[in-house]
Amino acid sequence: MRKFSRDRITAVKTLIETLIFERNQTSTMAQADIALIGLAVMGQNLILNMNDHGFVVCAFNRTVSKVHDFLNNEAKGTKVIGAESLKDMVSKLKKPCRIILLVKAGQAVDDFIDKLVPLLEPGDIIIDGGNSEYRDTTRRCKSLKEKNLLFVGSGVSGGEDGARYGPSLMPGGHKDAWPHLKDIFQSIAAKVGTGEPCCDWVGDEGAGHFVKMVHNGIEYGDMQLICEAYHLMKDVLCMNHDEMAQVFEQWNKTELDSFLIEITANILKFKDADGTNLLPKIRDSAGQKGTGKWTAISALEYGTPVTLIGEAVFARCLSSLKDERVQASKSLSGPQGVKFTGNKAQFLEDIRKALYASKIISYAQGFMLLRQAALEFGWSLNYGAIALMWRGGCIIRSVFLGKIKEAFDRNPELQSLLLDSFFSKAVQDCQDSWRRVVSTGVQQGIPMPSFTTALSFYDGYRHEMLPANLLQAQRDYFGAHTYELLSNPGTFIHTNWTGHGGKVSSSSYNA
C-alpha cells in the first residue's frame, strides 16, 4: 500500500474541510445582516449577542482557522456564518454592507479599511468598535466620505460579559449610517429602567470615541477613589479583608450602588487556593492602556480642569515605580506614632461620604470636558442621553448616573453638575465628612491624590476670588504678558513695575 507523508495528509484534510465549509456557506450568499472582523473574546461575544437577537452575522478573522474554530465550537448551532476572505465576507452581506472592526486600535484599523475600500460600494458602512483615538476616527470619517463610504467610530464598554449580554454602545461619525445600525445596536445594548437601551447616536466624526475616552477616564477616577477608600480602611482603621468586603457590600446598597463597588467587595472576599486572601499577594504596580492618559491630555489641550482623572493617571504611574518605592520606603519617613483614636463607625461613614462627594466632582469634570469638546468641534452632544448610555452595560454603570440624566433633563444647558440643586446639596451634605477624611489621611501619611484634588477643585470652584490675580501680576512683571482689571474685563494692559521697563507688552498667545 502506498504511504503518504503526514504533511500531505494534513493538506488534504484542510482542503476537504475548506470545500465542505464553502459548500455549507453557498446558501448564505448575501444573507448576513452584518459582519464582524476580529474573533478575540469581545468579538466572539458581540457576534453571539447579535445572533441571540435574531441578526445573521458573518464572522471573519485574519487567521481564517479561527473562523472555523469559532463556528465549530462557540457558535455551533447558531445562525452565524463565516468567511474565508474579505471578498467572501462582503459577498455575503445585505446592502448596505455593515462591517464592524474589532481589532487593535491604530494601524490595524487603517490596514483593514484600506483592504475593504476596493470591495465596497457607495453607502456601505464600516464601524470601528475598538478603543481608537478620537482624532483617528475623525480622520477616517473624512477620508471615507471622499470615497462615498460611511464610517462610524463606536465606543463599546462592558468587557467580555457586557459584549455577550448587553454592552454600553456610544456610536458617532456619519449620521447617515445610524438608521442602518440603530436596530442592531439598540437591540444588543444593555437595558435600564423600563427597557431604555444604553445606546444612542452621540454625534459627528470622533464624538463617539471621545465620549468613550471620557468614560474610560472617569473609570480611572472611580477606581482610584475606591482604592484610596480601601487604603484608609486597611492602614488607618486596620480592618481585615472580610470586614472591608462587608463594608463595600453595605455601601452598594446606598448612593454608591455600582458595578465597581460590587466587584470590589467580591475581590476583597476572594480566597486563593491555600484559603488566604488573594488581594494582598497581588503586586501593587498598575497598568494602563492609554484612554485615561488621553482624557488628561485632552483636558490640558482644551483648558478644562479635569484634575481628578489626571491624578488617577499619575497614581498609576507612581505605582509602577515599585522598585524605587521599595528603596524610598527604607529612607523616607512619614508621621511617627500617629494612631487613629476616633469612632471607627463614624469614620467609615465619613469615608463613604468623601467617596460620594469626590465621585460627583469626577463626573462634573468629565461632563465639563465633554461640553468643551462639543464647543471645539461643533458637536451637538445630548448629555442626559450620554448618562443614560452609561447607566448599564459599562464598567462605570451605577444608579448615580440616573441622577445625572435627571439633572440634564431639568436643564439641558447645565454648565456644571455642581450647579444642579441635587448635586449641590449632595456635596454640601458630604462636606464635613470629606474634610475630616482628607485631614485624617494627611495626618496619618496616607496618599490620597484623588480625594484631595477633588476637594481642592471644589474649593477652587466655589471661590469668587482666586490668587490668579497675583499670578497675572507676576507674568506681567517678568514677561510683560499683560493683565485685565476687574473694572474693565476684556482690555489687556501692561504696567512698568520696576520703573525701568519699557512700554512694549508681549503679544497674546496660548501655549
C-alpha positions, 0 to 999 in steps of 0.5 A: 500500500502506498504511504503518504507523508503526514504533511500531505495528509494534513493538506488534504484534510484542510482542503476537504474541510475548506470545500465542505465549509464553502459548500455549507456557506453557498446558501448564505450568499448575501444573507448576513445582516452584518459582519464582524472582523476580529474573533478575540473574546469581545468579538466572539461575544458581540457576534453571539449577542447579535445572533441571540437577537435574531441578526445573521452575522458573518464572522471573519478573522485574519487567521481564517482557522479561527473562523472555523474554530469559532463556528465549530465550537462557540457558535455551533448551532447558531445562525452565524456564518463565516468567511474565508476572505474579505471578498467572501465576507462582503459577498455575503452581506445585505446592502448596505454592507455593515462591517464592524472592526474589532481589532487593535486600535491604530494601524490595524484599523487603517490596514483593514479599511484600506483592504475593504475600500476596493470591495465596497460600494457607495453607502456601505458602512464600516464601524470601528468598535475598538478603543481608537483615538478620537482624532483617528476616527475623525480622520477616517470619517473624512477620508471615507466620505471622499470615497462615498463610504460611511464610517462610524467610530463606536465606543463599546464598554462592558468587557467580555460579559457586557459584549455577550449580554448587553454592552454600553454602545456610544456610536458617532461619525456619519449620521447617515449610517445610524438608521442602518445600525440603530436596530442592531445596536439598540437591540444588543445594548444593555437595558435600564429602567423600563427597557431604555437601551444604553445606546444612542447616536452621540454625534459627528466624526470622533464624538463617539470615541471621545465620549468613550475616552471620557468614560474610560477616564472617569473609570480611572477616577472611580477606581482610584477613589475606591482604592484610596477608600480601601487604603484608609480602611486597611492602614488607618482603621486596620480592618481585615479583608472580610470586614472591608468586603462587608463594608463595600457590600453595605455601601452598594446598597446606598448612593454608591450602588455600582458595578465597581463597588460590587466587584470590589467587595467580591475581590476583597472576599476572594480566597486563593487556593491555600484559603488566604486572601488573594488581594494582598499577594497581588503586586501593587504596580498598575497598568494602563492602556492609554484612554485615561492618559488621553482624557488628561491630555485632552483636558490640558489641550482644551483648558478644562480642569479635569484634575481628578482623572489626571491624578488617577493617571499619575497614581498609576504611574507612581505605582509602577515605580515599585522598585524605587518605592521599595528603596524610598520606603527604607529612607523616607519617613512619614508621621511617627506614632500617629494612631487613629483614636476616633469612632471607627463607625463614624469614620467609615461613614465619613469615608463613604461620604468623601467617596460620594462627594469626590465621585460627583466632582469626577463626573462634573469634570468629565461632563465639563470636558465633554461640553468643551469638546462639543464647543471645539468641534461643533458637536451637538452632544445630548448629555442626559442621553450620554448618562443614560448610555452609561447607566448599564452595560459599562464598567462605570454603570451605577444608579448615580448616573440616573441622577445625572440624566435627571439633572440634564433633563431639568436643564439641558444647558447645565454648565456644571453638575455642581450647579444642579440643586441635587448635586449641590446639596449632595456635596454640601451634605458630604462636606464635613465628612470629606474634610475630616477624611482628607485631614485624617489621611494627611495626618496619618501619611496616607496618599490620597491624590484623588480625594484631595484634588477633588476637594481642592477643585471644589474649593477652587470652584466655589471661590469668587476670588482666586490668587490668579490675580497675583499670578497675572501680576507676576507674568506681567512683571517678568514677561510683560504678558499683560493683565485685565482689571476687574473694572474693565474685563476684556482690555489687556494692559501692561504696567512698568513695575520696576520703573525701568521697563519699557512700554512694549507688552508681549503679544497674546498667545496660548501655549 
